[in-house]
Amino acid sequence: MESEPMAQTSNQTQTDSLSSSPNPASPVPLNNPTSAPRYGTVIPNRIFVGGIDFKTNENDLRKFFSQYGSVKEVKIVNDRAGVSKGYGFVTFETQEDAQKILQEAEKLNYKDKKLNIGPAIRKQQVGIPRMY
């Protein structure tokens, strides 16, 4: 009987450590774009776009996404040397346009590459260790 509570405790600790570790992949399952992120807040009207070809520029992306709605801003993330990291963000004028894209996400191909599209999430406390 004594060993059972001990097993539950260690099992619980293992689960906690797994869920608190930062996930390098998209924290929100793409097949359910309305689910709440594990951490951070969803930015309305904005989507995350991954899998962008390194030769693609912000104007190319703007033209591509303009066919799905009114694009307000496009930002491709670059490293310190100015080289594209292969992902970025597209902000639409309305939340409806952003939602429409999230529902079409599985079907979108750009220059024969499947784009990785999901909700844009502002991560909180980046670089600050959490206290438990």
N, CA, C and O atoms as a Tinker XYZ file with bonds, in Angstrom:
   528  protein
     1  N      0.821000   -1.205000    0.000000    73     2
     2  CA     0.000000    0.000000    0.000000    64     1     3
     3  C      0.859000    1.260000    0.000000    63     2     4     5
     4  O      0.509000    2.247000   -0.647000    81     3
     5  N      1.986000    1.234000    0.724000    73     3     6
     6  CA     2.845000    2.406000    0.841000    64     5     7
     7  C      3.436000    2.812000   -0.520000    63     6     8     9
     8  O      3.618000    4.001000   -0.786000    81     7
     9  N      3.735000    1.831000   -1.375000    73     7    10
    10  CA     4.400000    2.149000   -2.640000    64     9    11
    11  C      3.460000    2.806000   -3.661000    63    10    12    13
    12  O      3.929000    3.519000   -4.548000    81    11
    13  N      2.151000    2.580000   -3.553000    73    11    14
    14  CA     1.230000    3.163000   -4.538000    64    13    15
    15  C      1.241000    4.695000   -4.534000    63    14    16    17
    16  O      1.419000    5.289000   -5.598000    81    15
    17  N      1.058000    5.369000   -3.375000    73    15    18
    18  CA     1.090000    6.839000   -3.417000    64    17    19
    19  C      2.431000    7.357000   -3.951000    63    18    20    21
    20  O      2.474000    8.390000   -4.618000    81    19
    21  N      3.514000    6.647000   -3.662000    73    19    22
    22  CA     4.834000    7.057000   -4.126000    64    21    23
    23  C      4.875000    7.020000   -5.648000    63    22    24    25
    24  O      5.394000    7.943000   -6.274000    81    23
    25  N      4.330000    5.958000   -6.252000    73    23    26
    26  CA     4.320000    5.819000   -7.705000    64    25    27
    27  C      3.501000    6.948000   -8.332000    63    26    28    29
    28  O      3.897000    7.501000   -9.358000    81    27
    29  N      2.369000    7.291000   -7.727000    73    27    30
    30  CA     1.531000    8.363000   -8.258000    64    29    31
    31  C      2.283000    9.694000   -8.199000    63    30    32    33
    32  O      2.223000   10.485000   -9.140000    81    31
    33  N      2.983000    9.937000   -7.104000    73    31    34
    34  CA     3.721000   11.191000   -6.945000    64    33    35
    35  C      4.782000   11.332000   -8.028000    63    34    36    37
    36  O      4.875000   12.384000   -8.660000    81    35
    37  N      5.589000   10.286000   -8.256000    73    35    38
    38  CA     6.645000   10.395000   -9.259000    64    37    39
    39  C      6.044000   10.514000  -10.655000    63    38    40    41
    40  O      6.592000   11.205000  -11.514000    81    39
    41  N      4.921000    9.843000  -10.879000    73    39    42
    42  CA     4.252000    9.933000  -12.164000    64    41    43
    43  C      3.758000   11.359000  -12.400000    63    42    44    45
    44  O      3.878000   11.887000  -13.505000    81    43
    45  N      3.211000   11.968000  -11.378000    73    43    46
    46  CA     2.700000   13.339000  -11.477000    64    45    47
    47  C      3.857000   14.295000  -11.781000    63    46    48    49
    48  O      3.711000   15.191000  -12.612000    81    47
    49  N      4.988000   14.116000  -11.126000    73    47    50
    50  CA     6.150000   14.974000  -11.338000    64    49    51
    51  C      6.622000   14.870000  -12.772000    63    50    52    53
    52  O      6.961000   15.875000  -13.396000    81    51
    53  N      6.644000   13.644000  -13.300000    73    51    54
    54  CA     7.084000   13.448000  -14.672000    64    53    55
    55  C      6.156000   14.195000  -15.637000    63    54    56    57
    56  O      6.626000   14.849000  -16.567000    81    55
    57  N      4.849000   14.099000  -15.418000    73    55    58
    58  CA     3.874000   14.783000  -16.271000    64    57    59
    59  C      4.091000   16.288000  -16.207000    63    58    60    61
    60  O      4.067000   16.959000  -17.238000    81    59
    61  N      4.305000   16.830000  -14.999000    73    59    62
    62  CA     4.511000   18.271000  -14.848000    64    61    63
    63  C      5.739000   18.732000  -15.611000    63    62    64    65
    64  O      5.700000   19.755000  -16.293000    81    63
    65  N      6.838000   17.978000  -15.500000    73    63    66
    66  CA     8.066000   18.416000  -16.148000    64    65    67
    67  C      7.917000   18.363000  -17.665000    63    66    68    69
    68  O      8.512000   19.182000  -18.366000    81    67
    69  N      7.142000   17.425000  -18.182000    73    67    70
    70  CA     6.927000   17.357000  -19.624000    64    69    71
    71  C      6.104000   18.541000  -20.104000    63    70    72    73
    72  O      6.428000   19.137000  -21.131000    81    71
    73  N      5.049000   18.894000  -19.383000    73    71    74
    74  CA     4.164000   19.952000  -19.858000    64    73    75
    75  C      4.795000   21.338000  -19.712000    63    74    76    77
    76  O      4.401000   22.259000  -20.427000    81    75
    77  N      5.757000   21.510000  -18.812000    73    75    78
    78  CA     6.325000   22.831000  -18.630000    64    77    79
    79  C      7.515000   23.088000  -19.546000    63    78    80    81
    80  O      7.974000   24.223000  -19.672000    81    79
    81  N      8.019000   22.023000  -20.192000    73    79    82
    82  CA     9.170000   22.238000  -21.075000    64    81    83
    83  C      8.699000   22.923000  -22.349000    63    82    84    85
    84  O      7.647000   22.574000  -22.885000    81    83
    85  N      9.461000   23.893000  -22.842000    73    83    86
    86  CA     9.031000   24.597000  -24.060000    64    85    87
    87  C      9.030000   23.657000  -25.249000    63    86    88    89
    88  O      9.964000   22.875000  -25.431000    81    87
    89  N      8.010000   23.728000  -26.038000    73    87    90
    90  CA     7.857000   22.845000  -27.180000    64    89    91
    91  C      8.322000   23.584000  -28.425000    63    90    92    93
    92  O      7.717000   24.593000  -28.787000    81    91
    93  N      9.389000   23.115000  -29.104000    73    91    94
    94  CA     9.896000   23.835000  -30.263000    64    93    95
    95  C      8.918000   23.816000  -31.450000    63    94    96    97
    96  O      8.964000   24.694000  -32.311000    81    95
    97  N      8.046000   22.818000  -31.487000    73    95    98
    98  CA     7.058000   22.764000  -32.559000    64    97    99
    99  C      5.905000   23.706000  -32.212000    63    98   100   101
   100  O      5.912000   24.354000  -31.165000    81    99
   101  N      4.940000   23.772000  -33.084000    73    99   102
   102  CA     3.794000   24.644000  -32.849000    64   101   103
   103  C      3.071000   24.190000  -31.574000    63   102   104   105
   104  O      2.700000   23.021000  -31.469000    81   103
   105  N      2.866000   25.086000  -30.609000    73   103   106
   106  CA     2.232000   24.686000  -29.348000    64   105   107
   107  C      0.737000   24.420000  -29.500000    63   106   108   109
   108  O      0.118000   23.864000  -28.593000    81   107
   109  N      0.151000   24.805000  -30.623000    73   107   110
   110  CA    -1.271000   24.594000  -30.843000    64   109   111
   111  C     -1.446000   23.601000  -31.974000    63   110   112   113
   112  O     -0.875000   23.788000  -33.049000    81   111
   113  N     -2.231000   22.539000  -31.754000    73   111   114
   114  CA    -2.434000   21.585000  -32.845000    64   113   115
   115  C     -3.081000   22.289000  -34.041000    63   114   116   117
   116  O     -4.072000   23.002000  -33.879000    81   115
   117  N     -2.531000   22.093000  -35.224000    73   115   118
   118  CA    -3.034000   22.803000  -36.399000    64   117   119
   119  C     -4.411000   22.329000  -36.831000    63   118   120   121
   120  O     -5.149000   23.073000  -37.478000    81   119
   121  N     -4.768000   21.090000  -36.479000    73   119   122
   122  CA    -6.079000   20.600000  -36.883000    64   121   123
   123  C     -7.201000   21.192000  -36.036000    63   122   124   125
   124  O     -8.376000   20.995000  -36.345000    81   123
   125  N     -6.858000   21.908000  -34.984000    73   123   126
   126  CA    -7.863000   22.547000  -34.150000    64   125   127
   127  C     -7.417000   23.977000  -33.854000    63   126   128   129
   128  O     -6.960000   24.264000  -32.748000    81   127
   129  N     -7.546000   24.886000  -34.843000    73   127   130
   130  CA    -6.993000   26.236000  -34.686000    64   129   131
   131  C     -7.681000   27.078000  -33.606000    63   130   132   133
   132  O     -7.150000   28.112000  -33.201000    81   131
   133  N     -8.864000   26.642000  -33.133000    73   131   134
   134  CA    -9.551000   27.453000  -32.128000    64   133   135
   135  C     -9.144000   27.082000  -30.701000    63   134   136   137
   136  O     -9.558000   27.744000  -29.749000    81   135
   137  N     -8.328000   26.018000  -30.543000    73   135   138
   138  CA    -7.950000   25.621000  -29.187000    64   137   139
   139  C     -7.015000   26.655000  -28.563000    63   138   140   141
   140  O     -6.241000   27.308000  -29.264000    81   139
   141  N     -7.092000   26.794000  -27.269000    73   139   142
   142  CA    -6.264000   27.770000  -26.568000    64   141   143
   143  C     -4.815000   27.304000  -26.552000    63   142   144   145
   144  O     -4.546000   26.109000  -26.430000    81   143
   145  N     -3.888000   28.239000  -26.674000    73   143   146
   146  CA    -2.472000   27.845000  -26.628000    64   145   147
   147  C     -2.082000   27.397000  -25.229000    63   146   148   149
   148  O     -2.709000   27.781000  -24.241000    81   147
   149  N     -1.039000   26.579000  -25.159000    73   147   150
   150  CA    -0.581000   26.099000  -23.867000    64   149   151
   151  C      0.017000   27.246000  -23.043000    63   150   152   153
   152  O     -0.086000   27.267000  -21.817000    81   151
   153  N      0.632000   28.180000  -23.732000    73   151   154
   154  CA     1.194000   29.345000  -23.040000    64   153   155
   155  C      1.156000   30.522000  -24.003000    63   154   156   157
   156  O      1.223000   30.339000  -25.218000    81   155
   157  N      1.047000   31.731000  -23.458000    73   155   158
   158  CA     0.979000   32.924000  -24.296000    64   157   159
   159  C     -0.446000   33.241000  -24.689000    63   158   160   161
   160  O     -1.386000   32.558000  -24.281000    81   159
   161  N     -0.596000   34.284000  -25.484000    73   159   162
   162  CA    -1.929000   34.703000  -25.905000    64   161   163
   163  C     -1.998000   34.762000  -27.424000    63   162   164   165
   164  O     -1.038000   35.151000  -28.088000    81   163
   165  N     -3.150000   34.369000  -27.963000    73   163   166
   166  CA    -3.352000   34.415000  -29.406000    64   165   167
   167  C     -3.493000   35.879000  -29.813000    63   166   168   169
   168  O     -4.217000   36.644000  -29.175000    81   167
   169  N     -2.798000   36.257000  -30.874000    73   167   170
   170  CA    -2.898000   37.625000  -31.377000    64   169   171
   171  C     -4.003000   37.640000  -32.432000    63   170   172   173
   172  O     -3.898000   36.951000  -33.446000    81   171
   173  N     -5.064000   38.421000  -32.200000    73   171   174
   174  CA    -6.157000   38.427000  -33.164000    64   173   175
   175  C     -5.689000   38.991000  -34.512000    63   174   176   177
   176  O     -4.794000   39.835000  -34.563000    81   175
   177  N     -6.298000   38.520000  -35.586000    73   175   178
   178  CA    -6.034000   38.976000  -36.954000    64   177   179
   179  C     -4.688000   38.508000  -37.505000    63   178   180   181
   180  O     -4.403000   38.756000  -38.676000    81   179
   181  N     -3.858000   37.850000  -36.717000    73   179   182
   182  CA    -2.513000   37.480000  -37.177000    64   181   183
   183  C     -2.360000   35.970000  -37.211000    63   182   184   185
   184  O     -2.867000   35.261000  -36.342000    81   183
   185  N     -1.646000   35.483000  -38.239000    73   183   186
   186  CA    -1.375000   34.048000  -38.329000    64   185   187
   187  C      0.128000   33.816000  -38.404000    63   186   188   189
   188  O      0.886000   34.671000  -38.864000    81   187
   189  N      0.539000   32.646000  -37.944000    73   187   190
   190  CA     1.926000   32.202000  -38.061000    64   189   191
   191  C      2.039000   31.456000  -39.379000    63   190   192   193
   192  O      1.170000   30.652000  -39.718000    81   191
   193  N      3.113000   31.722000  -40.128000    73   191   194
   194  CA     3.350000   31.020000  -41.386000    64   193   195
   195  C      4.749000   30.433000  -41.351000    63   194   196   197
   196  O      5.734000   31.171000  -41.320000    81   195
   197  N      4.842000   29.116000  -41.355000    73   195   198
   198  CA     6.131000   28.435000  -41.380000    64   197   199
   199  C      6.320000   27.729000  -42.709000    63   198   200   201
   200  O      5.375000   27.592000  -43.485000    81   199
   201  N      7.539000   27.280000  -42.971000    73   199   202
   202  CA     7.819000   26.567000  -44.206000    64   201   203
   203  C      7.973000   27.485000  -45.401000    63   202   204   205
   204  O      7.783000   27.067000  -46.543000    81   203
   205  N      8.320000   28.745000  -45.136000    73   203   206
   206  CA     8.497000   29.720000  -46.218000    64   205   207
   207  C      9.851000   29.474000  -46.882000    63   206   208   209
   208  O     10.867000   29.310000  -46.205000    81   207
   209  N      9.852000   29.450000  -48.190000    73   207   210
   210  CA    11.101000   29.304000  -48.935000    64   209   211
   211  C     12.020000   30.489000  -48.621000    63   210   212   213
   212  O     11.549000   31.617000  -48.478000    81   211
   213  N     13.314000   30.237000  -48.516000    73   211   214
   214  CA    14.260000   31.283000  -48.111000    64   213   215
   215  C     14.379000   32.419000  -49.127000    63   214   216   217
   216  O     14.804000   33.523000  -48.788000    81   215
   217  N     14.000000   32.138000  -50.370000    73   215   218
   218  CA    14.066000   33.179000  -51.400000    64   217   219
   219  C     12.808000   34.050000  -51.423000    63   218   220   221
   220  O     12.778000   35.076000  -52.104000    81   219
   221  N     11.777000   33.650000  -50.688000    73   219   222
   222  CA    10.519000   34.389000  -50.662000    64   221   223
   223  C     10.694000   35.674000  -49.850000    63   222   224   225
   224  O     11.288000   35.655000  -48.772000    81   223
   225  N     10.173000   36.793000  -50.374000    73   223   226
   226  CA    10.234000   38.036000  -49.600000    64   225   227
   227  C      8.830000   38.436000  -49.120000    63   226   228   229
   228  O      7.840000   37.783000  -49.450000    81   227
   229  N      8.766000   39.502000  -48.350000    73   227   230
   230  CA     7.495000   39.915000  -47.743000    64   229   231
   231  C      6.461000   40.303000  -48.802000    63   230   232   233
   232  O      5.269000   40.055000  -48.619000    81   231
   233  N      6.905000   40.906000  -49.902000    73   231   234
   234  CA     5.965000   41.260000  -50.976000    64   233   235
   235  C      5.352000   40.030000  -51.618000    63   234   236   237
   236  O      4.165000   40.024000  -51.944000    81   235
   237  N      6.168000   38.969000  -51.804000    73   235   238
   238  CA     5.649000   37.721000  -52.366000    64   237   239
   239  C      4.542000   37.160000  -51.465000    63   238   240   241
   240  O      3.485000   36.745000  -51.940000    81   239
   241  N      4.809000   37.157000  -50.173000    73   239   242
   242  CA     3.819000   36.626000  -49.218000    64   241   243
   243  C      2.557000   37.476000  -49.217000    63   242   244   245
   244  O      1.443000   36.954000  -49.178000    81   243
   245  N      2.742000   38.793000  -49.262000    73   243   246
   246  CA     1.586000   39.709000  -49.267000    64   245   247
   247  C      0.687000   39.397000  -50.468000    63   246   248   249
   248  O     -0.533000   39.310000  -50.331000    81   247
   249  N      1.299000   39.231000  -51.644000    73   247   250
   250  CA     0.514000   38.920000  -52.853000    64   249   251
   251  C     -0.227000   37.598000  -52.688000    63   250   252   253
   252  O     -1.404000   37.488000  -53.031000    81   251
   253  N      0.473000   36.597000  -52.159000    73   251   254
   254  CA    -0.128000   35.274000  -51.996000    64   253   255
   255  C     -1.334000   35.317000  -51.046000    63   254   256   257
   256  O     -2.399000   34.790000  -51.367000    81   255
   257  N     -1.161000   35.947000  -49.877000    73   255   258
   258  CA    -2.232000   35.945000  -48.880000    64   257   259
   259  C     -3.337000   36.951000  -49.183000    63   258   260   261
   260  O     -4.424000   36.859000  -48.612000    81   259
   261  N     -3.076000   37.911000  -50.073000    73   259   262
   262  CA    -4.103000   38.890000  -50.441000    64   261   263
   263  C     -5.293000   38.232000  -51.133000    63   262   264   265
   264  O     -6.400000   38.769000  -51.124000    81   263
   265  N     -5.056000   37.057000  -51.736000    73   263   266
   266  CA    -6.174000   36.373000  -52.386000    64   265   267
   267  C     -7.141000   35.766000  -51.364000    63   266   268   269
   268  O     -8.240000   35.345000  -51.727000    81   267
   269  N     -6.738000   35.721000  -50.091000    73   267   270
   270  CA    -7.596000   35.137000  -49.050000    64   269   271
   271  C     -8.231000   36.195000  -48.157000    63   270   272   273
   272  O     -9.128000   35.883000  -47.373000    81   271
   273  N     -7.783000   37.427000  -48.265000    73   271   274
   274  CA    -8.340000   38.488000  -47.431000    64   273   275
   275  C     -7.485000   39.734000  -47.527000    63   274   276   277
   276  O     -6.487000   39.770000  -48.247000    81   275
   277  N     -7.890000   40.746000  -46.795000    73   275   278
   278  CA    -7.189000   42.028000  -46.823000    64   277   279
   279  C     -5.990000   41.998000  -45.869000    63   278   280   281
   280  O     -6.160000   41.964000  -44.650000    81   279
   281  N     -4.774000   42.011000  -46.436000    73   279   282
   282  CA    -3.546000   41.901000  -45.647000    64   281   283
   283  C     -3.125000   43.278000  -45.140000    63   282   284   285
   284  O     -3.017000   44.233000  -45.908000    81   283
   285  N     -2.892000   43.357000  -43.843000    73   283   286
   286  CA    -2.470000   44.613000  -43.221000    64   285   287
   287  C     -0.951000   44.693000  -43.116000    63   286   288   289
   288  O     -0.351000   45.731000  -43.396000    81   287
   289  N     -0.331000   43.573000  -42.704000    73   287   290
   290  CA     1.123000   43.572000  -42.494000    64   289   291
   291  C      1.693000   42.175000  -42.714000    63   290   292   293
   292  O      1.038000   41.171000  -42.432000    81   291
   293  N      2.927000   42.127000  -43.225000    73   291   294
   294  CA     3.637000   40.860000  -43.414000    64   293   295
   295  C      5.020000   41.011000  -42.809000    63   294   296   297
   296  O      5.705000   42.006000  -43.049000    81   295
   297  N      5.431000   40.024000  -42.025000    73   295   298
   298  CA     6.758000   40.080000  -41.402000    64   297   299
   299  C      7.407000   38.714000  -41.510000    63   298   300   301
   300  O      6.902000   37.734000  -40.962000    81   299
   301  N      8.537000   38.648000  -42.222000    73   299   302
   302  CA     9.328000   37.415000  -42.264000    64   301   303
   303  C     10.455000   37.592000  -41.254000    63   302   304   305
   304  O     11.137000   38.617000  -41.254000    81   303
   305  N     10.648000   36.607000  -40.406000    73   303   306
   306  CA    11.670000   36.688000  -39.362000    64   305   307
   307  C     13.030000   36.333000  -39.950000    63   306   308   309
   308  O     13.189000   35.303000  -40.606000    81   307
   309  N     14.012000   37.205000  -39.706000    73   307   310
   310  CA    15.377000   36.997000  -40.191000    64   309   311
   311  C     16.331000   36.804000  -39.025000    63   310   312   313
   312  O     16.058000   37.235000  -37.904000    81   311
   313  N     17.457000   36.149000  -39.303000    73   311   314
   314  CA    18.487000   36.032000  -38.271000    64   313   315
   315  C     19.338000   37.309000  -38.268000    63   314   316   317
   316  O     19.058000   38.248000  -39.013000    81   315
   317  N     20.367000   37.334000  -37.435000    73   315   318
   318  CA    21.188000   38.540000  -37.310000    64   317   319
   319  C     21.877000   38.934000  -38.607000    63   318   320   321
   320  O     22.173000   40.108000  -38.832000    81   319
   321  N     22.128000   37.953000  -39.451000    73   319   322
   322  CA    22.798000   38.220000  -40.725000    64   321   323
   323  C     21.801000   38.662000  -41.801000    63   322   324   325
   324  O     22.190000   38.942000  -42.935000    81   323
   325  N     20.520000   38.724000  -41.442000    73   323   326
   326  CA    19.503000   39.145000  -42.397000    64   325   327
   327  C     18.977000   38.026000  -43.272000    63   326   328   329
   328  O     18.271000   38.277000  -44.249000    81   327
   329  N     19.318000   36.785000  -42.927000    73   327   330
   330  CA    18.860000   35.626000  -43.698000    64   329   331
   331  C     17.527000   35.144000  -43.122000    63   330   332   333
   332  O     17.370000   35.038000  -41.905000    81   331
   333  N     16.574000   34.855000  -44.004000    73   331   334
   334  CA    15.253000   34.396000  -43.571000    64   333   335
   335  C     15.359000   33.127000  -42.729000    63   334   336   337
   336  O     16.127000   32.220000  -43.051000    81   335
   337  N     14.584000   33.071000  -41.656000    73   335   338
   338  CA    14.541000   31.861000  -40.823000    64   337   339
   339  C     13.478000   30.884000  -41.327000    63   338   340   341
   340  O     13.312000   29.800000  -40.767000    81   339
   341  N     12.760000   31.269000  -42.386000    73   339   342
   342  CA    11.783000   30.358000  -42.983000    64   341   343
   343  C     10.404000   30.422000  -42.349000    63   342   344   345
   344  O      9.556000   29.567000  -42.608000    81   343
   345  N     10.176000   31.441000  -41.514000    73   343   346
   346  CA     8.826000   31.614000  -40.968000    64   345   347
   347  C      8.547000   33.096000  -40.767000    63   346   348   349
   348  O      9.453000   33.930000  -40.791000    81   347
   349  N      7.277000   33.397000  -40.570000    73   347   350
   350  CA     6.900000   34.794000  -40.367000    64   349   351
   351  C      5.454000   34.904000  -39.935000    63   350   352   353
   352  O      4.834000   33.924000  -39.520000    81   351
   353  N      4.927000   36.109000  -40.038000    73   351   354
   354  CA     3.567000   36.385000  -39.583000    64   353   355
   355  C      2.850000   37.243000  -40.613000    63   354   356   357
   356  O      3.445000   38.135000  -41.217000    81   355
   357  N      1.575000   36.966000  -40.805000    73   355   358
   358  CA     0.743000   37.770000  -41.688000    64   357   359
   359  C     -0.410000   38.292000  -40.848000    63   358   360   361
   360  O     -1.118000   37.521000  -40.200000    81   359
   361  N     -0.595000   39.616000  -40.865000    73   359   362
   362  CA    -1.690000   40.239000  -40.126000    64   361   363
   363  C     -2.745000   40.687000  -41.129000    63   362   364   365
   364  O     -2.445000   41.374000  -42.106000    81   363
   365  N     -3.987000   40.283000  -40.868000    73   363   366
   366  CA    -5.107000   40.661000  -41.724000    64   365   367
   367  C     -5.869000   41.817000  -41.104000    63   366   368   369
   368  O     -5.746000   42.086000  -39.909000    81   367
   369  N     -6.665000   42.507000  -41.932000    73   367   370
   370  CA    -7.484000   43.623000  -41.445000    64   369   371
   371  C     -8.551000   43.130000  -40.470000    63   370   372   373
   372  O     -8.896000   43.829000  -39.518000    81   371
   373  N     -9.072000   41.922000  -40.708000    73   371   374
   374  CA   -10.143000   41.415000  -39.844000    64   373   375
   375  C     -9.811000   40.022000  -39.302000    63   374   376   377
   376  O     -9.044000   39.269000  -39.903000    81   375
   377  N    -10.396000   39.709000  -38.172000    73   375   378
   378  CA   -10.247000   38.387000  -37.560000    64   377   379
   379  C    -10.880000   37.322000  -38.452000    63   378   380   381
   380  O    -10.412000   36.183000  -38.484000    81   379
   381  N    -11.948000   37.685000  -39.180000    73   379   382
   382  CA   -12.627000   36.726000  -40.057000    64   381   383
   383  C    -11.674000   36.216000  -41.143000    63   382   384   385
   384  O    -11.639000   35.023000  -41.441000    81   383
   385  N    -10.899000   37.142000  -41.730000    73   383   386
   386  CA    -9.942000   36.737000  -42.769000    64   385   387
   387  C     -8.890000   35.791000  -42.192000    63   386   388   389
   388  O     -8.528000   34.799000  -42.824000    81   387
   389  N     -8.406000   36.099000  -40.999000    73   387   390
   390  CA    -7.400000   35.244000  -40.352000    64   389   391
   391  C     -7.989000   33.859000  -40.061000    63   390   392   393
   392  O     -7.325000   32.846000  -40.281000    81   391
   393  N     -9.220000   33.813000  -39.574000    73   391   394
   394  CA    -9.879000   32.534000  -39.267000    64   393   395
   395  C    -10.078000   31.705000  -40.536000    63   394   396   397
   396  O     -9.909000   30.486000  -40.532000    81   395
   397  N    -10.442000   32.394000  -41.621000    73   395   398
   398  CA   -10.683000   31.716000  -42.894000    64   397   399
   399  C     -9.405000   30.990000  -43.333000    63   398   400   401
   400  O     -9.454000   29.840000  -43.768000    81   399
   401  N     -8.283000   31.663000  -43.215000    73   399   402
   402  CA    -6.987000   31.059000  -43.579000    64   401   403
   403  C     -6.689000   29.852000  -42.691000    63   402   404   405
   404  O     -6.229000   28.821000  -43.182000    81   403
   405  N     -6.950000   29.974000  -41.389000    73   403   406
   406  CA    -6.668000   28.871000  -40.464000    64   405   407
   407  C     -7.488000   27.633000  -40.837000    63   406   408   409
   408  O     -7.018000   26.506000  -40.679000    81   407
   409  N     -8.713000   27.840000  -41.332000    73   407   410
   410  CA    -9.532000   26.694000  -41.737000    64   409   411
   411  C     -9.039000   26.079000  -43.052000    63   410   412   413
   412  O     -9.227000   24.886000  -43.292000    81   411
   413  N     -8.410000   26.894000  -43.899000    73   411   414
   414  CA    -7.887000   26.416000  -45.189000    64   413   415
   415  C     -6.449000   25.913000  -45.059000    63   414   416   417
   416  O     -5.876000   25.440000  -46.040000    81   415
   417  N     -5.864000   26.006000  -43.882000    73   415   418
   418  CA    -4.423000   25.798000  -43.676000    64   417   419
   419  C     -3.889000   24.512000  -44.293000    63   418   420   421
   420  O     -2.788000   24.506000  -44.844000    81   419
   421  N     -4.642000   23.434000  -44.211000    73   419   422
   422  CA    -4.160000   22.139000  -44.707000    64   421   423
   423  C     -3.967000   22.142000  -46.223000    63   422   424   425
   424  O     -3.156000   21.377000  -46.746000    81   423
   425  N     -4.708000   22.999000  -46.930000    73   423   426
   426  CA    -4.706000   22.961000  -48.391000    64   425   427
   427  C     -3.734000   23.951000  -49.020000    63   426   428   429
   428  O     -3.552000   23.937000  -50.237000    81   427
   429  N     -3.106000   24.808000  -48.221000    73   427   430
   430  CA    -2.285000   25.873000  -48.791000    64   429   431
   431  C     -0.890000   25.411000  -49.184000    63   430   432   433
   432  O     -0.147000   24.855000  -48.375000    81   431
   433  N     -0.559000   25.653000  -50.438000    73   431   434
   434  CA     0.787000   25.398000  -50.933000    64   433   435
   435  C      1.295000   26.671000  -51.578000    63   434   436   437
   436  O      0.564000   27.351000  -52.298000    81   435
   437  N      2.538000   26.986000  -51.319000    73   435   438
   438  CA     3.140000   28.167000  -51.915000    64   437   439
   439  C      4.451000   27.747000  -52.564000    63   438   440   441
   440  O      5.340000   27.220000  -51.894000    81   439
   441  N      4.572000   27.981000  -53.879000    73   439   442
   442  CA     5.754000   27.556000  -54.633000    64   441   443
   443  C      6.051000   26.073000  -54.400000    63   442   444   445
   444  O      7.191000   25.683000  -54.148000    81   443
   445  N      4.997000   25.258000  -54.491000    73   443   446
   446  CA     5.090000   23.800000  -54.332000    64   445   447
   447  C      5.555000   23.342000  -52.955000    63   446   448   449
   448  O      5.988000   22.200000  -52.797000    81   447
   449  N      5.472000   24.206000  -51.969000    73   447   450
   450  CA     5.806000   23.804000  -50.594000    64   449   451
   451  C      4.562000   23.955000  -49.736000    63   450   452   453
   452  O      3.818000   24.928000  -49.864000    81   451
   453  N      4.344000   22.983000  -48.861000    73   451   454
   454  CA     3.203000   23.075000  -47.946000    64   453   455
   455  C      3.566000   24.036000  -46.830000    63   454   456   457
   456  O      4.589000   23.878000  -46.163000    81   455
   457  N      2.723000   25.026000  -46.638000    73   455   458
   458  CA     2.979000   25.992000  -45.568000    64   457   459
   459  C      2.463000   25.451000  -44.242000    63   458   460   461
   460  O      1.450000   24.754000  -44.190000    81   459
   461  N      3.169000   25.782000  -43.185000    73   459   462
   462  CA     2.758000   25.414000  -41.830000    64   461   463
   463  C      2.066000   26.647000  -41.245000    63   462   464   465
   464  O      2.724000   27.614000  -40.863000    81   463
   465  N      0.739000   26.603000  -41.179000    73   463   466
   466  CA    -0.025000   27.770000  -40.760000    64   465   467
   467  C     -0.745000   27.488000  -39.449000    63   466   468   469
   468  O     -1.327000   26.420000  -39.262000    81   467
   469  N     -0.697000   28.458000  -38.550000    73   467   470
   470  CA    -1.381000   28.323000  -37.269000    64   469   471
   471  C     -1.634000   29.687000  -36.672000    63   470   472   473
   472  O     -1.220000   30.703000  -37.230000    81   471
   473  N     -2.315000   29.714000  -35.537000    73   471   474
   474  CA    -2.563000   31.007000  -34.886000    64   473   475
   475  C     -1.248000   31.626000  -34.417000    63   474   476   477
   476  O     -0.337000   30.907000  -34.006000    81   475
   477  N     -1.145000   32.936000  -34.475000    73   475   478
   478  CA     0.050000   33.624000  -33.973000    64   477   479
   479  C     -0.099000   33.753000  -32.467000    63   478   480   481
   480  O     -1.130000   34.213000  -31.976000    81   479
   481  N      0.926000   33.350000  -31.738000    73   479   482
   482  CA     0.864000   33.361000  -30.280000    64   481   483
   483  C      1.989000   34.208000  -29.716000    63   482   484   485
   484  O      3.165000   33.964000  -29.983000    81   483
   485  N      1.609000   35.209000  -28.929000    73   483   486
   486  CA     2.622000   36.024000  -28.260000    64   485   487
   487  C      3.019000   35.289000  -26.996000    63   486   488   489
   488  O      2.217000   35.141000  -26.073000    81   487
   489  N      4.254000   34.833000  -26.958000    73   487   490
   490  CA     4.726000   34.075000  -25.798000    64   489   491
   491  C      5.086000   35.053000  -24.697000    63   490   492   493
   492  O      5.718000   36.081000  -24.943000    81   491
   493  N      4.679000   34.726000  -23.487000    73   491   494
   494  CA     4.956000   35.608000  -22.366000    64   493   495
   495  C      6.207000   35.153000  -21.624000    63   494   496   497
   496  O      6.547000   33.970000  -21.605000    81   495
   497  N      6.872000   36.108000  -21.025000    73   495   498
   498  CA     8.075000   35.849000  -20.215000    64   497   499
   499  C      9.116000   35.080000  -21.008000    63   498   500   501
   500  O      9.634000   34.066000  -20.539000    81   499
   501  N      9.422000   35.553000  -22.196000    73   499   502
   502  CA    10.457000   34.905000  -23.001000    64   501   503
   503  C     11.809000   35.118000  -22.328000    63   502   504   505
   504  O     12.198000   36.255000  -22.060000    81   503
   505  N     12.512000   34.048000  -22.058000    73   503   506
   506  CA    13.841000   34.143000  -21.464000    64   505   507
   507  C     13.869000   34.317000  -19.955000    63   506   508   509
   508  O     14.943000   34.382000  -19.358000    81   507
   509  N     12.695000   34.392000  -19.332000    73   507   510
   510  CA    12.657000   34.523000  -17.874000    64   509   511
   511  C     12.240000   33.178000  -17.298000    63   510   512   513
   512  O     11.142000   32.701000  -17.582000    81   511
   513  N     13.116000   32.547000  -16.478000    73   511   514
   514  CA    12.733000   31.251000  -15.912000    64   513   515
   515  C     11.529000   31.400000  -14.986000    63   514   516   517
   516  O     11.432000   32.347000  -14.206000    81   515
   517  N     10.621000   30.442000  -15.094000    73   515   518
   518  CA     9.424000   30.488000  -14.239000    64   517   519
   519  C      9.736000   29.940000  -12.861000    63   518   520   521
   520  O     10.496000   28.981000  -12.724000    81   519
   521  N      9.159000   30.539000  -11.856000    73   519   522
   522  CA     9.336000   30.052000  -10.472000    64   521   523
   523  C      8.152000   29.163000  -10.114000    63   522   524   525
   524  O      6.997000   29.525000  -10.343000    81   523
   525  N      8.454000   27.991000   -9.547000    73   523   526
   526  CA     7.360000   27.078000   -9.162000    64   525   527
   527  C      7.271000   26.986000   -7.670000    63   526   528
   528  O      6.418000   26.270000   -7.145000    81   527
